[in-house]
Amino acid sequence: MGKPSDLIQGTLDLLILKTVALEPKHGWAIGKRIQQISNDVLQITQGSLYPALHRLEQQGWIKAQDGRTATGREAKFYALTTAGRKQLAKELEQWDRLSSAIGLVVREAE
């Protein structure tokens, strides 16, 4: 599942919200963290990641703040807003329901 187009619609938003829930991260670090946590199964391209970040920011679920990376580069750091925390809870609930339902269908024939 290396391509974002393979992700279930809306899953990228959930992954981003979950990734920035603990601490603000810049775009490249968000993508790398998702890749790392997924054991290199999920590799989000910049062409998918940055439009999603902008969309989430427009929806008020994350906010961007200028900062410097560990290597000294200027970057936008994204953090969850209060509305974003509420949305993350909703997204996690929907994900649990969806993944459980898919699991039932997949295992039904066993």
C-alpha positions as MATLAB code, in Angstrom:
seq = 'MGKPSDLIQGTLDLLILKTVALEPKHGWAIGKRIQQISNDVLQITQGSLYPALHRLEQQGWIKAQDGRTATGREAKFYALTTAGRKQLAKELEQWDRLSSAIGLVVREAE';
ca = [
       0.000    0.000    0.000;
       2.614    2.519   -1.055;
       0.374    4.949   -2.913;
      -1.997    7.333   -1.132;
      -4.576    6.536   -3.814;
      -4.670    3.052   -2.297;
      -5.734    4.473    1.069;
      -9.396    4.427    1.961;
     -10.785    7.900    1.338;
     -10.232   10.082    4.394;
      -7.597    7.829    5.935;
      -4.783   10.256    5.126;
      -6.557   12.945    7.151;
      -6.798   10.566   10.107;
      -3.113    9.643    9.835;
      -2.056   13.295    9.761;
      -4.293   14.286   12.672;
      -3.028   11.369   14.741;
       0.597   12.168   13.890;
       0.420   15.808   14.992;
      -1.733   15.041   18.056;
       1.295   14.566   20.331;
       3.464   17.434   19.120;
       3.727   19.891   16.229;
       5.623   18.549   13.230;
       6.658   19.927    9.869;
       5.377   18.310    6.692;
       8.412   16.184    5.905;
       8.497   14.890    9.505;
       4.799   14.002    9.350;
       5.346   11.902    6.237;
       8.434   10.217    7.699;
       6.649    9.459   10.979;
       3.737    7.805    9.177;
       6.223    5.773    7.135;
       8.200    4.809   10.241;
       5.204    3.807   12.371;
       3.755    1.756    9.491;
       7.045   -0.131    9.045;
       7.517    1.456    5.613;
       4.153    0.204    4.323;
       2.690    3.712    4.022;
       4.770    6.186    2.061;
       2.926    9.449    1.576;
       4.101   11.520   -1.364;
       4.511   15.278   -1.064;
       1.882   15.628   -3.778;
      -0.669   14.049   -1.440;
       0.630   15.236    1.921;
       0.812   18.989    1.374;
      -2.646   19.385   -0.200;
      -4.045   17.379    2.739;
      -2.224   19.631    5.220;
      -3.636   22.733    3.524;
      -7.134   21.226    3.485;
      -6.939   20.329    7.195;
      -5.688   23.826    7.955;
      -8.574   25.398    6.010;
     -11.013   23.251    7.968;
      -9.515   24.574   11.190;
      -8.330   21.166   12.404;
      -4.633   22.039   12.341;
      -2.752   25.312   12.503;
       0.597   26.170   10.963;
       3.369   28.087   12.655;
       6.734   29.024   11.230;
       9.736   27.425   12.867;
      13.085   25.774   12.290;
      13.807   22.098   11.843;
      16.555   20.295   13.768;
      18.831   20.989   10.794;
      18.061   24.713   10.887;
      15.773   24.885    7.860;
      12.731   27.123    7.991;
       9.486   25.157    7.842;
       5.838   25.300    8.778;
       5.054   23.232   11.852;
       1.533   21.856   12.077;
      -0.310   21.393   15.368;
      -3.752   20.102   16.254;
      -6.376   22.678   17.213;
      -9.208   22.125   19.687;
     -11.521   21.473   16.740;
      -8.894   19.087   15.373;
      -8.888   17.073   18.617;
     -12.654   16.693   18.358;
     -12.359   15.688   14.707;
      -9.615   13.181   15.534;
     -11.900   11.523   18.092;
     -14.668   11.291   15.449;
     -12.257    9.966   12.816;
     -10.901    7.323   15.219;
     -14.428    6.189   16.062;
     -15.335    5.951   12.379;
     -12.092    4.082   11.650;
     -12.777    1.553   14.423;
     -16.287    0.957   13.089;
     -15.119    0.671    9.469;
     -12.117   -1.566   10.158;
     -14.252   -3.854   12.343;
     -16.850   -4.146    9.593;
     -14.208   -4.890    6.961;
     -12.662   -7.489    9.279;
     -16.040   -9.209    9.625;
     -16.481   -9.410    5.859;
     -12.923  -10.567    5.186;
     -13.036  -13.263    7.874;
     -16.604  -14.353    7.105;
     -15.506  -17.055    4.659;
     -13.060  -18.641    7.115;
];
